[in-house]
Amino acid sequence: MFVAVVGWLTALLLLAGAGLEVARATDVPFRESHERSPSLLQRLGAHAMDWPRFVVAALGLAVVLLLHPFVDGVLRFAGVAAPFGFWDFGAYTGALDRWRAGESLYVRNEEGGYSGTYLYPPVFLLVVWPFTQLPFDTGAAAWEVCSVLFFWGSLQLLVRQFGYSLRLWERALLLWALVGFHPLLFSVKQGQISAFLGGLVTLSLVGLLSAERPRSTPGYVSGACTGLVGVVKLVYAPIGAHLLTDRRRFLGALGAGVTLFGLSLAVFGVEPHVDYLDVLQWGKSGQVRSPLLWMAPYYRPLYALAPVSLLLRIVGSLVVVGLALAAASTDADRVVFALGVATMPLLAPQAYSYYLTALVPAVVVMLQVEFAVDGRPWLPLLAVFLLHSHSFGLRLAVEYLPPVVPFRSAAVPGLDATVADVVVSGFQPGVWGALLLGVLAAKRVVDASVHPLASRDRVR
C-alpha cells in the first residue's frame, strides 16, 4: 500500500510537471514573465566539463535510487527482501492500548528485557495517536506516508535555502528517490520513525541556515528541532554538535526538551516516566550479534574492535566536540552540523541500518560545501551509494567471504568471535559511507578553523 500510494502521487506530480513544462515551452508570454532556474539535467550538463566524476556519480546514483523500489518489489515477491510488516507501529499501538486500559506503557518480554516492545518516551505516543485510530494496516501506511512526505517537504525547504528552486517534476523524482533509498524504505517496512526524525533533522538544518541571515531568530527553531529528535531517540545525541556553537540553538533545544517533558507529565502522569527510566537503564544490552548472523538492520561499526569500542566512542565524541568548539567563531556551522549528523551512527552505543536515513541532509550540506570550496563533490554521492547498499552489501559478504577466509573458525583473542566474523564485519558499506562523510566534514571544519578568514565565505 505504501509504495502504491507514493507511486501514484509521484506519477501525478510528474504529469502535472510535464504539463507545466509544455505550457512554458509553448506559451511565450508565460515563459518570459516567469524566470526559471535551470533544471537538474541542465545543471549537470553545465558541470560536465568541470566536474565529470560528479556528473557520472550523480547520474549513476539517480538510476540506482529511482529503480530500487521496483527492484525491491521483485525481491519481496521472491522472498528475498523484507515485507511491509510495520512491526514497530504495532509496538506503538500496543502501548496506547495498555495506557487506555490503565496498564503500564512499558512491559518486559519473556527474557526479562524490553526488546520488541515500546521503547520511546511517553510523549511520542501523541504523535502517532491519530494514526492508531485507523485499522492497523491503513494507520501504519498512513503514518509512514505522512512521515516520508514530511521528510520530502523538509528537504525541499533545505534546497531552497541554497538558492535552488526545484521544478515540479524534479520534486516528484526527489520523492521517488527517497523511497528508493534503502535505509528509509526498510524503516518504512518496519513501521519505524526514521523518516519522521529525518524530517526534524532537516528542519533543524533549515533553521540553522536561515539564522545565518542578520537579525533572524530561526536559531531557536533549529535548536528546538534538534532537541525534539534527542528527546525521542537519545542515541541521536551526536547530531547536537552544532548546539555547542550557538547559544540560541542550545537554548532552543533546552526549551524544547523542557516543554515536551512538561507536556508528557501533564498527559501521562509521573508513573510512566519512572518506568521509562527503567527502560533507559536496561538499554539494549546483551552480547553483540555476529555479522555472520545477517539481518537487514545489522549495523555494527566497531564489532571488530569490541574490546576498545567504548573507548573509541568516547574519543570520537571528544573529537567532534573539540572540532565544534574550535569552529564556533568561523561561520562554519553548517559543516559542524554535517559532522555531528554523519558521526551519529558511528558513535551511537548501538545503531541500526535505518538510522542512516538521518544522514541525507548532511549529504546535501557537504555537496554544497564541496562545490563552494572547489573540492570533491562526488564524494558525498559515493557516501550515499555506500549507505544505500549497506544491508545487501553485508549480506553478499556474509554469503561469499567466510568460505575463502583462512582460519575462519579460529577464535580471535580478546573477542568472542572468529576470524570470519571480524573479516566480514569490515564489509559494512554503510559504515564506510558514514565514515567517509564524517571525515570529509571534519576536514572542512579543520580548514575553517585553521584559516577562518579565507574559508568564511567559501564554506558559507
N, C-alpha and C positions, 0 to 999 in steps of 0.2 A: 504493500500500500504506500509506504513512504516514497520509494523510488518512482512509483507511478504518479503520485501527486506532484512531486518536484519535477518529474519529466514533463508532465502536461503544462506546468507553469513555465518551464523553460521554453517549451515549444511555442506557447502563446506569446512570450516575450520576444522570441526570435521572429515570429511572424509579424508582430507589431513593429519591431525594429526594422525588419526588411521593408515594411510598408513606409515607414518614415524615411528610410534611405532612398526609396524610389521617388517619394514625393519631393524630397530635397533635390534629387537629380533632375527631375522634370519641371519643377516649378521654380523658374529663375528668380522671381521676386522673393519667394520664400527662402531660397538658398542665400541670397545676398543679404537679407535682413537678419539672418541668424548665423553669426560667426561660429564655426565649429572647430574644435580641436582635432588634430589628426587621429585617425583610428589606430588601434593597436598594430595592425598589419603595416600601416604607413609608418608608424614609429619604428617598427622592426626593420623595415626597408631602409629607413634613414640611418640606422645604426649598422647596416650590413657590412659596410666597408671598414668602419672604425672598430666595431665590436663583433667580429664574425663568430667567435666562440659563444658569445651571449645569444646571438640570433639563433644559432643552431641549437643551443641548450633550451632556449625558450620555446622554439617550435617543437622540439622533441618532448619536452615536459608537457606541453599543451596536449599533444596527441595522447600521451600516456594517461593523463588525468581525465581527458574527455572520453576516452574509450573504456576506462576502468569500470564504470557502472555496468556496462554491457558484459565485460569480462567477468565481473563478479556474479552477474545473473547466471552466466553459463556455469561458473564454478559452483554456485549454490545448487543448480539443477543436478550437477554431477556429484553433489555431496562433499565437495572439497572445501568450499568456503562456508563460514558460519551463517546460519539462518537469522532471520529477524525474530529474536525471542523476547526482547525487551525485559530481560530478567531484572535489571536494576530498577526499572519502573515498577515492577512487582514488589520490590522491597519498599518503595515509597508508599504504594497503596496499602501494603500490609501495615506499615507504621501508622498511617492515618486511621485505618480500621481499628487498630488496637487503641489509639487515642480516643476515638469516639466511644469505644467500649469501656473506657476508664482504665485501660491497662497501660503498661509501660511502652514507650516508643521503641525501646531497645531490649531485645531478647537474646539470650545466649543460645547457641546451637548445641547439638549433641556433644560436641567436643569441648564445651565449656567456654568457647570464644564467641566472637560476633561475626565471623566470616560468613558472607552470604546474606546478612541482614542489613537493616538500615544503619548507616554509619555517619550520616551528616548531622549537623546541629539541628535542633528542632525547628528553627526559623525557616529553613529551606523548604519545609513542607508547605509553607504558604505560597511558594512559587508554583509548585506542581498541583496544589489543591484543585484549581479549576479543571484540570485535565483528568483528575481522578473521578470526576462526576460523570464521565462518559464510559461506555463499555470499554473493557481493558484494551483490546487491540486498537480501537479507534482513539482512545485517550492517549495511549503510548505513541501512536503515529503522529497525532496532533501535537503532542509535546515536542517530539523530535523535529517535525516540520517547522514549528514556530521557533525552536532553538536555532535551527540552521538558517532560517530567514533572518533572525536577529543577528547572527554572525555575519551573514551576507550583507545586510544593511550597514553594519558597523564597518566592514571592510570598504564599502563604497564611500563612507564618510572619511575613512583614512586616506583613500586615494585622492579624494578631493582636497585634503589638506596639503598634498604635494603639488597641487595646481593642475590636476588632470580631471577631465570630465568624461566619464565613460558613456559611450553611446548605449542605446537600449539593448542592442544585440550583444554588445560586449558584457553588459551586466548579466544577460542570460547565460552566456558562456562561463562567466565567473561563478554563477550559481551551480552550474552543472559540474564545473571543475572542482568545486568544493565537495560535492557529493562523491566525486571520483578520487578524492584524497583518502587513502585507505584508513589512516588513524581516525578520521572523522566518521567515515562510513561504518567502521567497526564499532565506534562509540554509539552510533545510532542503533545498530543491531542489538547492542547490549541494553539500550534504554538509558544510557549514561548521560551525564551533564556536561560533557566536554565541549560541545558546540555552544551551549549557554555560557560557560566560563570563557570560552574563546571570544565570544562577543563582548563580554565585560572587559577582558584584557585589551581588546582592540579599542573599545571606547576609552579606556584609560589612556592609551596612546594618543587618541584623537584629542582628548583634553590636554595632554601634555604639549602637543604641537600647537593647539590653539592658544595656550598660555604663553607661548613664545612671543606673541604679539604684545606690544606695550599696553599697559593698563588693562589687562584682561584678568578674569577671575577663574577660568576653567581649570586652573591648577588644583583647586579644591575638588572639582569633579573628577579629575584624573586620579587623585589620591583616593577618593571615595570608591571609585570602581575597583581599584586595586584592593582596597580594604574589604569590599564585598567578596571578592574572589578568595582572599585569605581566610575570611571567616568561614566560608562554606567548605573550603578544602585547604587545610593547613599546609599540606605538602607543596602547595604552590607558592609558599612564602618567598623563595628566591626572586620571584618577579617583582618584589617590592624594593629592589635595589635602587630604583630611581627615586624612592621616597627619601633617601638619605641626602639627596642633592637639592631639595627644595622644601622649605618649611610649610608652604601651602599644601603641597601634596601630602606631606606627613600628617598635617592636621586634618586634611580631608579623609585620610584613611582611618585615623583615630576616631573622628566623628562618626564615620560610617559604622565602625565596629561597635561603638557605644550605643548608637541608635538601634542597630539590629539586636543587640543584646537586650536593650530595654523593651523593644517590641516583642521579642521572643519570650521574655519573662511575663509580659502582660497577657500574652495569648496562651502560653502553655504552662505557666507557673514554674515553681522552683524545682520540683522533683525531677522532671525530665532532664534538666541541666545537670543535676547531680549525677544522674545515670550516664549522661554524656561524658562526664569526667572519667567514669569507669571505662567507657569505650576508648577514650584517648589514652588512658593508662595501659589498657590492653594492647592498643595499637594493632599492627599487623605482624605480630611476632611469629616466630617459628623458623624452621630450617628453610634456607633459601633453596628454591626449586632448581634442579639441574636444567640447563638449556636443552639437554637431550630429551627431556620430557616436554616436548614442544606444546605450547598453547599460543593462540593468536595474541593474547595480551602480554606475553612474556617480554620484559624489558629489564635487564639487569646489567647496568653499565660496568659495575665493579665486581662481578661474580668471580673473575679470575684473581682478584686482589682482595678477596673476602677478609683475610686476617687484618688488613690495614684499611678496610673500606671506610670505617668511621673516621679514622684519622684523615684520610684523603678528602672526605666530605667537609670536615672541619677546616682543613687547609684551603680547599676550594672556596668555601663560603667566605673565609677571611680575605682571600684574594679578590673576590668580587666586591666585598665591602670596601677594601682598600682602593681598588680602582674607581669605585663610585665616588668615594670621598676625594680622591685625587683630582677627579674631573668636575668637582662641584662648581668651580668657578670658570669653566671653559665653554659653556653653552653646548656641551656635547650630551645633553640629557637624553636625546633620542637613542644615542648609541649605548648609553648606560642602560636604558630601558631594554634594548635588544639583548644586551649582555645578561641581564637578570633573567629574562624570559628563556633565552637559549640554554642557560645552565640549569634551569629548574629541573628537567628530568634527570640530569646528571647528579645533582646534589640532593635530590629528594631521598628520604630514607628508603622508600620503596615506590617505584613508578611502574606504570603500565603503558603499553604502546599508544593507547588513545590519549594519553597526556600530551603527545606530540602535536595534537591539534592546536594547542595554545601557541605554538611556535610560528604560526602563519604570519601574524602581524610583525614579528621580529624579522622574518624574511623580507617583508615589504620595506621595512626601515633600512635593512642592510643593502637592498637593491638600490634605494635612493642614495644612500651614503657612498656606495661604491662608484656610482656614476658621478657623484659630486667630487670625489677625491681622485677621479681618473684611475680607479682601482681595477678590481676583477669582478664585475657584476655577474659573471657566470657561476661564481662560487655559491652564492645563496641559492641559485636554481639547482645546483648539484646537491646542496643540502636538502632541498625539498624532495628530490628524487630518492635520496637515501632514507629520509623519514617515511616516504610513501611505501618504499619496498621493504621496510623493516621485517614485518611478520613473515612474509613468504620468502624473503631472502634468508632469514634464520632457519626457516623450515627446510629449504634446499640444503643448507649447511648441515643440518641435523641428519638428513637422509643420505647424503653422499660423502660427507667428510669422515665420520668415525671409522668406516671400514678401511680407509687408507692411512689412518693416523698410527704411526709406530707406537707400540706400547700403550695402546688406547685403554687398556684395562688397568694399567698401573696406577696406584694411588699417588696423589700429589701431597708431599709433606706439608703439614700445617693446614691442609684444606680437605674437607670431606668431599672429595671429587676425584675423578680420574683425569688422565691426560686428555682424553677425548672431550670431557666436559669443559676443560679450560680452553682447548683449542677452538671448539665450536663457539664458546662464549665471545671470542674475538670477532666472529662473523655476525655481528648485530648491526645491520646498516643504519638503523635509527640512532644508535649510539654515536657512530661516526658522523652522521648528519648533524646531530646536536652539538657535537664537539667541534666540527668544522665551523658552524655558525657562531658558537661561543668564542672560539679562538679568533675568528675574524673580527667579531665585535670587540674583544679585548684589545686587539691590535689597534683598532681605530680609537678606542678610549685612551690607550697609551700615547698614540700620536697626538691626540687633542691635549693631553696633559703635559707632554714634553714641549710641544710647540703650540700653545694656546692661541696666540695671535695669528699664526699662519694658518691654523686649521679651523678657526672660529667660523669663518664664512663658508668654508668648504664643507664642513660637517653639517652645518645648519642647512 
